[in-house]
Amino acid sequence: MGIFILGGIVFLVAFTFFKIAAFRKTSNENTWRKLALVALIDYLVLVIGTLGTGILFMTLYSMGHPG
């Protein structure tokens, strides 16, 4: 259970730093909509990737430890 909590924390920290970097690169107020859309798409991609990786690792773990 601890590995999942740690993975969630790492995910949130990485996503936050990524969005801070994107915010610093934009100075125009009209780009807020674009940033929000990009943030939503990034979030969805990261969540799907995290879930997919978790399923892959659990499948490999189950195959390696039968019974």
Stockholm file with secondary structure:
# STOCKHOLM 1.0

chainA/1-67         MGIFILGGIVFLVAFTFFKIAAFRKTSNENTWRKLALVALIDYLVLVIGTLGTGILFMTLYSMGHPG
#=GR chainA/1-67 SS CHHHHHHHHHHHHHHHHHHHHHHHHCCCGGGHHHHHHHHHHHHHHHHHHHHHHHHHHHHHHHHHSCC
#=GC SS_cons        CHHHHHHHHHHHHHHHHHHHHHHHHCCCGGGHHHHHHHHHHHHHHHHHHHHHHHHHHHHHHHHHSCC
//
